[in-house]
Amino acid sequence: MGAAVINADKWMLVIGGLVNHLCSISLGQLCRFSKTTVTSFHKCYGSLIKPAIENVWRIGNVDWSGVRLSTLLELTGPLLEAKYMWSEGLDYDLLLEKALMLEVLVVYEINGEPLSKERGGPVRLVVPWEVQPNSMIVNPLPGTESHDGIGSVDVSFNDGKSWIEAQVYPRKDFNWQRFTITVNVPPDLRGHCVLVARATSISGRTQASSMKRNHVHRVIVNVL
């Protein structure tokens, strides 16, 4: 079963429920609202039917463009008793107070291009937070992320026996944060060397060593 094929000319967003005014918006009308762009990391969580014990290491920065969900909800006038927003299609529920945050978007563009059906198009909801701290060692630029920002990253070259703090660069919006470190390898160290990166969020949550969706990243290098 592949991605759903949707006729963009017939696509319609309907907002109802505990509101004063039922609202229906076509794709053309949606695109005429003021456009907002938010940079955010986009992560593949992996299969929901498998145990949550593996980190799939598939993540990247994305520029999402669309309309603030708060702008659309204001058109409907949510009632005082309304506490949640339910999104059909993705089947996603969100506290109304969070749905009204300015970074929550109804998007129709990704990196400046129309949102394809393979990426959830023609329109999808983007909520760029609620992610556990994570980090990844890559070439050329290692990175790290958490919904509330990364406070620190520690790197080990001996599989966690000792740690050195890396330099973490500021993030834009909710993007993947770069970190760097220069390690002086002891002259007597030869053979396989296990590099490990461990991120800690601003709120103090630290990556697990193993058996979690966001466990630490290990890379084996050969020291000559």
Helices and strands as residue ranges (DSSP letters): E 12-15, E 23-26, H 27-31, E 36-43, E 59-68, H 69-76, E 84-87, E 92-95, H 96-99, E 105-110, E 113-114, G 117-119, E 124-126, E 134-136, E 143-145, E 150-156, E 164-165, E 167-168, E 177-180, E 191-201, E 217-223
